[in-house]
Amino acid sequence: MTEKQFEALAKLIRLRGGVSQEAARLVLVEGRQQVEVAAVLNTTPQAVANVIRRCKTAIELAKTVSDEPDER
């Protein structure tokens, strides 16, 4: 994921900075491992997993919306 895509995702799911947003960025943009990110940011692996799950759910929902035909 690019930095630009991540910024759009962060706005979409209302990540407001802080540890959660940085954890998501490190995993999704830089490709770092969740356990490593948890240690670096002094948070739990579960907290990192939770924010990544939120991000992936939002990505899948956005894909579903973009794949649906326009029913106007």
N, C-alpha and C positions, 0 to 999 in steps of 0.2 A: 504494500500500500504506500502511496506517495504521501508526503507531508500535507499536500493540498487536500487529498482525499480524506486524510485523518482529521484535518481541521473541520471539514464539512461534517464528518461523522460525529465529532465531538459536539458541534453545534446541534446536530439533529437529536442526539440523546442527552443533551444538556450536561455534558461534562464541564465543570466549572474550574478547571485548573486543579492544583493540588496533586496529591499522591496518586489518586485514581487515574487522572488524565495522563500523568507522566508514565505510569505503569503501562497503560494501554498504548501510548506512543512508542515506548521502548520495545514492546512485544510486536505490535502491528507494523510499525514503520522500520525499526532497526532490526527486527527479527530475533531479538534476544529471547532466551528461555524464561518462562514464568517464574521458576524457582530462583533463578539468578536475579531477576528484576525485584522479586520480593526481598531478597537479601540486601540488594543495593539501596532500596528505598526504605528499608527497615519496617516492612509491613509483612503480613502473612501471605503465604502462597494462596490461601483461600480468597483473600481480598483481591489479589491479582486475577485469579480465575473468575471471580464474580464479575469484574469489570470487562474482562475479555468476553465472557458469555453475553453480557449486555450488548457489546459491540457487534459480535457475530450475529446475534438475533436481529439487531437493527439492519445489518447488511443484508441478511436473507430477506427480511421484509421489504427492503428497498428494491431488491432484485425482483421480488414477486410483483410489486407495483409496476416496475418498468417493463416487465414481461407481459403484463395483461394488456389485451387490446382495449383501445379507447371505446367506451360504450356510450358515447354521446348521442 
